[in-house]
Amino acid sequence: MQKRFLTAATALSLVIPAALAGGAEGQQPVGPVTTAQVSNDTDVLFMEVASMSNLTEITTSQLALQKSTNQNVRAYAQQMITEHTRAQAELRALANAKGVRIADKPGADQRLQYNRLTTLSGAAFDAAYKNVQVGGHQMTLDLIETYRSVGKDQQALAYAAKIQPAVARHLEEAKALPGS
């Protein structure tokens, strides 16, 4: 349980940039920033990390539809695109209603994973995609469990409770995909 909390706590802490602590001297964030980049509010941080998670599932699964020839991987990828697109739309509507600007792309570490996937093919791609899906869904499940114990916003908590069973199901389905 402690490891799960640390993983989720780490995920929450990853969305707080150096700018929150003052950053490098004289440096200001470049371009539009998300609300999480200038807030330490648990509810905002949850929405930010959940958004990046949804977007990662969508983009890596779009890549899987392009690269994988395995029907099980392709079916799972299509399911991830459909379900995470729906979850992201719901999350974006919730965030907009609260005046929270959430991520419009996966986080840097998630984009690096995507870049690695682009270099693979065949069984190596399928195995790496499986690992990304298992790791991402486990992190998201840990995040939801942690957030549900510390969150305050009732609508964000309801969203977390609603998506938790689907995330747990996605994790189990990802574990059943081909590959190591």
N, C-alpha and C positions, 0 to 999 in steps of 0.2 A: 504494500500500500504506500509506503514512504517513497519508493522509486516512482510509482505512478504520480504521486503528488509533485515530486521534483520535476518529472518530465513536463507535466502540465504547467507548473510554475515557471519552468524554463521557457516554455512556449509563450506564456504571458509576458515574461520579461524581455523576450526578443523583439517585441514591437515598440519598445521604448528606446528611441535613438539617443545618441549622445547629445543631440540638440536639447533634450529635456533637461539634461544636467548642465547645460551651458555650451556643450560641444567644444570644438576647437576654437580658440580665440578668434572672434570676429566672424566666424562662419555662421551663415544662416542656411536653413534648408533650401534646396534648389527645387523650384517648381511647386505645384500644389502638394499640400501635405494632408495626410489623413488625420482625423481627430485623435486617434491613438498616438500619433507622433507628438502631440502636445498635451496629452492627458495621461494621468495615472489611474483613471477611473476603471475599476474592475469590469463594469458592464461594457464600457467602450472597448477595452482591451479584448474581452471575449468576442465581441462582434468583429473586431479586426482580424483576430486569428481565425475565427470561423470562416470569414470571408476568404482569406488566403487559402485555407484548406479547401473550400469549395472550388475555388478557381484552379488550384493545383489538380484536383481530381478531374476537372473538366479538360484542362489542357493536356495532361498526360494521357487521358483516355482518348482524346482526339488523335493524339499521336499513335496510340495503340491501334486505332482503326486504320491508320495509314500503313503501319509497319508490320503488324502481326497477321499471320495467316492462320493462327489457331482459332477455331470457331468459339471455343470457350472463353478465350481472352477477348475476342471481338464482342461477344455477347455481353460479357461483364463490362467492358469499356462503354458500350452503348448505354447500358443501364446506369453507369456512373455519370455519363453526360446528361442523361434525362433527369435523374434524381437530384444531382448536385446543381443543375441549372435551375430547377424548381426551388431547391433550398436556398440558393443564392438570391433568386428573385424575392423570396419571402424575407430573407435577411436584409436585403437592400431596402425594401419597403419599410421594414421596422426601423432601420437606421435612419432613413430619410425622415420618417415621422418624428424622430427624436433629434433631428438636426445633426446627426453623426455622419461624417464622411468616412466611408470604409474603403479598404484597398480595392483597386480595380485590376490587380494582377497578383500572382503568387509572390511570396517572399523571395529574397535573394537565394537562400539555401534551396528552396523548392525549384527555382529557375535553374540552378546548377544541376539538380537532379534531372530536370527536363533535358538540359543540354547533354548530359551523359546518355540519356535514353536515345537521343537523336543519332548517336554514334554506333548504336547496336542494331543487330538484326537477328531474325530467326529465334532459336531457343534462348540465346543470350538476352535478346530483347525481352522475351516473355518472362524470363526469370527476374530480370531487373525491374520490369514493370510490376510484377507480383510483389517484389520487395518494397517498392515505392508505395504500393497500395496498402500493404500490411502495415508498414511503418506509419504512413500518414493516417490511416484509420485508427490505429492504436493511439497515436498522439492526440487525435481529435476526441476519441472516446475518453481519454484521461483528462483532457481539457474540459469536456462537458461535465464529467463527474466532479472535478475540482470547482468549476464555476457554479454548479448547482449547490455547492456547500457554502459559497461565499458571495454569490451575486445578490444584488438588491433589486434590480429592475424586474418587475413582475412579467412584463412582456418578453424580455430577453430570456428570463428563466423559463417561460412557457415555450419559447422557441427551442431552447436547449432540451427541455423534456420531450418535446415533440420529435426532434431529430435523433435523440439518443438511441432508440431501438433500431432505426435504419442504419446508423453508423456501426452499431454492434453487428448487425446482419451483414453489412458490407465487409467488415473485418473478417468474419467467418468465411464469407464467399471468396474473399481475396486469398485467404490461407489455402483454399481448395484449388486455386489456379495451378496450372502446370509450372514447373520450375522448382529450383531449390529453395 
